[in-house]
């Protein structure tokens, strides 16, 4: 999705400009990370899921799946639910 469109979607959902900026930076960092994984020949979706889960566990103390269960969330991007200061 394009950067302008993504920003507009977050704005329409009522997110603060400061949150949107942090989120967009997080997206950029994630893209850099996944590009590095591609360069190191990580190819399978399962491998990405394992790496992501371990980063989440080290950062937040639980995997995305554990967080969804803990918060009793329906299917949505988990990162949009984490506290602001923990995203970046």
KOLRO-356062 format. One line per field, with one value per residue: x, y, z of N, C-alpha, C, O, CB in turn; residue in one letter; residue number from 0. Coordinates in steps of 0.1 Angstrom, whole numbers, m for minus. Glycine has a CB too. Layout:
% residues N
n_px: X, ...
n_py: Y, ...
n_pz: Z, ...
ca_px: X, ...
ca_py: Y, ...
ca_pz: Z, ...
c_px: X, ...
c_py: Y, ...
c_pz: Z, ...
o_px: X, ...
o_py: Y, ...
o_pz: Z, ...
cb_px: X, ...
cb_py: Y, ...
cb_pz: Z, ...
rest: a, ...
nr: NUM, ...
END
This chain:
% residues 88
n_px: 8, 5, 24, 12, m15, m17, m11, m33, m54, m48, m52, m79, m89, m86, m62, m35, m12, 14, 15, 10, 33, 53, 44, 47, 74, 80, 71, 88, 112, 107, 104, 131, 143, 130, 139, 167, 165, 156, 179, 196, 186, 162, 132, 108, 74, 69, 94, 97, 77, 85, 109, 98, 81, 99, 113, 93, 87, 110, 110, 84, 76, 59, 45, 31, 7, 2, m3, m27, m45, m43, m53, m78, m85, m99, m93, m68, m43, m18, 1, m11, m23, m5, 10, 19, 46, 60, 63, 83
n_py: m12, 23, 50, 75, 67, 49, 65, 82, 64, 57, 82, 86, 67, 79, 81, 98, 123, 120, 93, 81, 88, 74, 48, 47, 48, 25, 6, 11, 3, m24, m33, m29, m48, m72, m73, m77, m103, m116, m113, m130, m153, m163, m177, m190, m186, m196, m194, m166, m161, m174, m159, m134, m138, m144, m120, m104, m117, m112, m85, m77, m96, m116, m136, m126, m142, m150, m125, m118, m137, m130, m104, m109, m105, m99, m108, m87, m62, m67, m49, m24, m23, m24, m6, 29, 37, 13, 6, 16
n_pz: 0, m7, 7, 12, 11, 32, 54, 52, 57, 84, 96, 91, 107, 131, 144, 161, 147, 156, 164, 139, 125, 140, 135, 107, 105, 119, 100, 79, 91, 95, 69, 60, 77, 68, 42, 46, 57, 34, 18, 32, 25, 37, 31, 34, 45, 71, 83, 85, 102, 126, 131, 135, 157, 177, 179, 188, 212, 227, 228, 238, 256, 248, 221, 190, 186, 212, 224, 210, 220, 248, 249, 239, 211, 179, 145, 135, 127, 150, 158, 158, 181, 202, 229, 224, 230, 228, 201, 185
ca_px: 0, 13, 27, 1, m28, m16, m12, m47, m62, m46, m58, m93, m93, m85, m49, m28, m1, 26, 14, 11, 47, 60, 39, 53, 88, 81, 69, 101, 122, 103, 108, 145, 146, 126, 149, 179, 162, 156, 193, 202, 179, 150, 122, 95, 66, 71, 107, 94, 68, 94, 117, 89, 76, 111, 116, 81, 88, 121, 106, 72, 74, 49, 45, 18, m4, m1, m9, m40, m52, m42, m62, m90, m87, m103, m82, m64, m29, m15, 10, m19, m29, 5, 12, 27, 61, 67, 63, 97
ca_py: 0, 35, 57, 85, 60, 43, 77, 87, 54, 58, 95, 84, 59, 87, 81, 110, 124, 115, 78, 78, 90, 63, 36, 46, 45, 10, m1, 12, m6, m38, m35, m31, m61, m84, m73, m84, m117, m121, m113, m141, m165, m167, m176, m196, m178, m201, m189, m152, m161, m177, m148, m123, m142, m143, m106, m99, m122, m105, m71, m74, m107, m126, m136, m120, m151, m149, m112, m118, m144, m123, m93, m114, m97, m105, m107, m74, m61, m66, m37, m13, m25, m22, 8, 38, 37, 1, 3, 20
ca_pz: 0, m8, 20, 14, 14, 45, 63, 52, 64, 99, 100, 90, 119, 143, 151, 162, 138, 162, 163, 125, 122, 146, 128, 94, 108, 122, 87, 72, 98, 93, 55, 60, 83, 59, 30, 51, 58, 20, 14, 38, 19, 44, 21, 37, 54, 84, 88, 88, 114, 137, 135, 140, 170, 186, 181, 196, 226, 233, 230, 245, 265, 243, 207, 185, 189, 227, 226, 205, 230, 260, 247, 233, 199, 167, 135, 130, 129, 164, 161, 160, 195, 212, 234, 215, 233, 225, 187, 180
c_px: 9, 14, 15, m12, m28, m17, m27, m56, m61, m53, m73, m98, m91, m72, m42, m16, 12, 26, 16, 26, 55, 56, 46, 68, 90, 79, 82, 112, 119, 106, 123, 149, 143, 135, 162, 177, 162, 171, 200, 194, 168, 139, 109, 87, 68, 83, 105, 86, 76, 102, 109, 85, 87, 114, 105, 83, 99, 118, 95, 69, 64, 49, 32, 6, m8, m7, m24, m49, m54, m52, m76, m94, m92, m92, m80, m49, m26, m7, 1, m25, m18, 6, 21, 42, 68, 68, 77, 107
c_py: 12, 42, 67, 78, 54, 54, 81, 77, 55, 71, 93, 76, 67, 87, 94, 111, 118, 99, 74, 78, 78, 50, 35, 43, 30, 2, 0, 3, m20, m42, m37, m44, m73, m84, m79, m99, m123, m123, m125, m154, m171, m166, m181, m187, m183, m196, m174, m152, m165, m166, m136, m126, m141, m129, m100, m104, m115, m91, m69, m85, m117, m125, m129, m129, m150, m136, m112, m126, m136, m111, m97, m106, m105, m102, m92, m73, m58, m53, m25, m13, m23, m8, 16, 36, 24, m2, 5, 19
c_pz: 0, 5, 22, 18, 28, 56, 64, 59, 79, 104, 100, 102, 132, 150, 150, 152, 143, 161, 149, 121, 128, 139, 114, 95, 111, 109, 79, 78, 95, 78, 53, 66, 74, 47, 34, 52, 44, 15, 20, 35, 28, 35, 25, 47, 69, 91, 93, 101, 127, 141, 141, 154, 181, 189, 191, 211, 233, 236, 240, 256, 261, 228, 202, 188, 204, 230, 222, 215, 243, 260, 242, 221, 188, 157, 131, 133, 144, 167, 163, 174, 206, 217, 226, 217, 229, 210, 182, 191
o_px: 19, 4, 10, m19, m38, m25, m32, m66, m71, m59, m79, m109, m95, m71, m44, m10, 19, 37, 23, 31, 64, 65, 51, 73, 99, 86, 86, 119, 129, 111, 127, 158, 151, 138, 168, 185, 167, 174, 210, 196, 166, 136, 99, 93, 67, 83, 110, 89, 74, 103, 114, 85, 85, 117, 108, 81, 98, 122, 95, 59, 60, 53, 23, m5, m20, m16, m32, m60, m64, m59, m85, m105, m90, m82, m88, m43, m30, m9, 5, m31, m22, 3, 31, 49, 80, 75, 82, 119
o_py: 12, 41, 68, 83, 55, 52, 84, 81, 55, 71, 98, 77, 62, 92, 102, 100, 112, 93, 64, 69, 72, 42, 25, 36, 24, m8, m10, m3, m28, m53, m46, m51, m82, m95, m87, m106, m134, m132, m130, m164, m183, m155, m175, m181, m175, m193, m170, m144, m158, m162, m130, m117, m137, m125, m93, m97, m112, m85, m60, m84, m126, m114, m127, m124, m150, m136, m106, m121, m136, m109, m88, m102, m117, m96, m86, m81, m48, m47, m16, m3, m21, 1, 10, 34, 24, m12, m3, 21
o_pz: 7, 13, 33, 26, 35, 65, 75, 66, 87, 115, 110, 107, 142, 161, 141, 148, 136, 159, 146, 114, 121, 136, 110, 87, 106, 108, 74, 71, 92, 76, 46, 60, 72, 41, 26, 48, 42, 9, 14, 42, 28, 30, 20, 56, 78, 103, 103, 110, 137, 153, 150, 163, 192, 201, 200, 220, 245, 246, 248, 263, 268, 222, 211, 191, 207, 239, 229, 218, 249, 270, 240, 219, 187, 161, 125, 139, 149, 177, 171, 178, 218, 209, 220, 208, 228, 206, 174, 189
cb_px: m10, 8, 40, 0, m30, m2, m3, m52, m58, m31, m54, m97, m84, m96, m39, m22, 1, 28, 0, 3, 53, 56, 24, 51, 94, 70, 57, 106, 122, 88, 103, 152, 138, 112, 151, 183, 148, 148, 200, 202, 189, 148, 127, 96, 51, 71, 118, 87, 57, 103, 125, 77, 71, 123, 116, 68, 92, 134, 103, 61, 70, 35, 45, 19, 0, 12, m1, m41, m46, m28, m56, m101, m74, m117, m85, m72, m23, m7, 19, m31, m36, 19, 16, 23, 63, 59, 53, 97
cb_py: 0, 44, 64, 93, 49, 36, 88, 88, 40, 58, 106, 78, 46, 84, 70, 113, 139, 119, 74, 87, 103, 61, 36, 60, 54, 7, 6, 27, m3, m40, m24, m19, m62, m82, m58, m78, m119, m112, m100, m139, m175, m158, m185, m210, m179, m216, m190, m145, m172, m190, m143, m121, m157, m150, m98, m104, m138, m106, m64, m73, m101, m123, m151, m118, m165, m151, m101, m125, m158, m117, m82, m114, m90, m99, m115, m62, m49, m78, m35, m13, m38, m27, 8, 52, 41, m10, 12, 34
cb_pz: 12, m19, 19, 1, 3, 47, 59, 37, 60, 102, 90, 77, 119, 152, 144, 176, 134, 176, 168, 116, 127, 161, 127, 87, 120, 131, 79, 72, 113, 95, 46, 68, 96, 56, 25, 65, 65, 11, 17, 54, 15, 58, 9, 43, 50, 84, 78, 77, 112, 133, 122, 131, 170, 181, 168, 191, 225, 224, 217, 236, 278, 249, 202, 170, 185, 235, 219, 191, 233, 263, 238, 244, 195, 161, 123, 138, 120, 168, 149, 150, 197, 207, 249, 217, 247, 231, 179, 173
rest: x, x, x, x, x, x, x, x, x, x, x, x, x, x, x, x, x, x, x, x, x, x, x, x, x, x, x, x, x, x, x, x, x, x, x, x, x, x, x, x, x, x, x, x, x, x, x, x, x, x, x, x, x, x, x, x, x, x, x, x, x, x, x, x, x, x, x, x, x, x, x, x, x, x, x, x, x, x, x, x, x, x, x, x, x, x, x, x
nr: 0, 1, 2, 3, 4, 5, 6, 7, 8, 9, 10, 11, 12, 13, 14, 15, 16, 17, 18, 19, 20, 21, 22, 23, 24, 25, 26, 27, 28, 29, 30, 31, 32, 33, 34, 35, 36, 37, 38, 39, 40, 41, 42, 43, 44, 45, 46, 47, 48, 49, 50, 51, 52, 53, 54, 55, 56, 57, 58, 59, 60, 61, 62, 63, 64, 65, 66, 67, 68, 69, 70, 71, 72, 73, 74, 75, 76, 77, 78, 79, 80, 81, 82, 83, 84, 85, 86, 87
END
